[in-house]
Amino acid sequence: MAPKVQRIVVQRGDSRRSAQQGYFASAYNTLTSAENATVIRSIAMFGAAVAFFSSSWSEFILPPL
């Protein structure tokens, strides 16, 4: 009996990833991807909170004496 024919379908990869990118373009694409949006937002909020609490503006949230 002859062997059955198996067909393998090869899909083309994402054209953005196959092209060589520089360091900054690759970092920008990684930071702006939808998969990383929540992580980037939480890091930005943490940085804003640290900047606020280390500034003189944080005295406004202290209760009056």
matplotlib code that plots the C-alpha trace (Angstrom):
import matplotlib.pyplot as plt

x = [0.0, 1.3, 2.0, -0.6, 0.4, 0.9, 0.7, 2.4, 1.1, 3.8, 2.5, 4.5, 5.7, 4.9, 6.7, 7.5, 9.4, 11.3, 12.9, 16.0, 15.3, 17.5, 17.7, 15.5, 12.9, 12.7, 12.4, 9.7, 7.7, 8.0, 6.9, 3.9, 2.6, -0.9, 0.4, 2.6, 0.1, -0.9, 2.7, 3.9, 0.9, 1.7, 5.4, 4.4, 2.0, 4.6, 7.1, 4.5, 3.7, 7.4, 8.0, 5.0, 5.9, 9.5, 8.5, 7.2, 3.7, 3.3, 3.0, -0.5, -1.8, -0.6, -3.3, -3.2, -1.6]
y = [0.0, 3.4, 5.9, 8.7, 12.1, 14.6, 18.3, 20.8, 24.4, 27.0, 30.4, 33.5, 35.2, 38.8, 41.1, 43.5, 40.9, 39.5, 42.8, 43.8, 46.6, 48.9, 48.9, 51.9, 50.8, 47.4, 48.9, 51.3, 48.5, 46.5, 49.3, 50.3, 46.8, 46.0, 43.0, 45.3, 48.1, 47.2, 46.7, 50.1, 51.9, 50.5, 51.4, 54.9, 55.3, 54.0, 56.5, 59.3, 58.3, 58.3, 61.7, 63.1, 61.8, 62.9, 66.5, 69.3, 68.8, 65.8, 68.1, 69.0, 65.6, 65.8, 66.5, 70.0, 70.1]
z = [0.0, -0.9, 1.9, 2.4, 1.3, 4.1, 3.3, 5.5, 5.3, 6.1, 7.1, 6.6, 9.8, 10.8, 8.4, 11.2, 13.2, 10.2, 9.3, 11.2, 13.6, 15.6, 19.3, 19.8, 17.3, 18.9, 22.4, 21.2, 19.6, 22.8, 25.0, 22.8, 22.2, 23.5, 25.5, 27.7, 28.2, 31.8, 32.9, 31.4, 33.0, 36.4, 36.2, 35.1, 38.0, 40.4, 39.1, 39.4, 43.0, 43.9, 42.3, 44.1, 47.6, 47.2, 46.3, 48.4, 47.0, 49.4, 52.3, 51.1, 52.1, 55.7, 58.3, 59.9, 63.4]

ax = plt.figure().add_subplot(projection="3d")
ax.plot(x, y, z, "-o")
ax.set_aspect("equal")
plt.show()
